[in-house]
Amino acid sequence: MPNLFIHSDLVKKLKEGSYEAFDALYNLYADSLYGFVLLHTKSRVQAEDIVGETFLKVWSMRASLSVEGSFKAMLFTIAKNHVTDIFRQQINRPDFEEYIRFCEDKNLLDNTSEEKIYYDELIEKLAIAKQKLTPAQRNIFELSREEGLNNSEIASLANLSEQTVKNHLSAALKTLRIELRKYNYLFALFI
């Protein structure tokens, strides 16, 4: 950790557009920032991208940096916001059903790889999330997504209209997505 005088001198020089100061600050913080981001994303590629984006943002806002504030705290806040943004994008984009199909397609059930560990954890979290469903929603979700029945087959089997099946399935998927957002790191490797 640099002493305070050197640190504020580097930030002052960075404010003035010094590439050398930027490089020095990068060399001081990039490794610890990478470790911080990797801990949250579990993805080396995303961690590298976020570290790069964080320092690009610092460079673009260099003129407004404060010499008195904590450069490290600002840097980690920017990175944390990037991580949060990525998770928000992933939550809106992926479908956990696609993740399950991906894992099954790769025959992860017979594998001891890291993906198998994430798959097992997802299945565990899915089981917990399914407890939030009504009995009808859980039954319809399991018939549709786990047994592979289509809506008309479920409607016939459960003595319900197809629209009722669609409504229950839609509500179930919405609840599960909300519950599984807590575990978005499980999607990070595959999206």
Helices and strands as residue ranges (DSSP letters): H 4-15, H 19-41, H 44-60, G 62-64, H 71-92, H 96-105, G 108-110, H 114-130, H 135-141, I 142-146, H 151-158, H 162-180, G 181-183, H 185-188
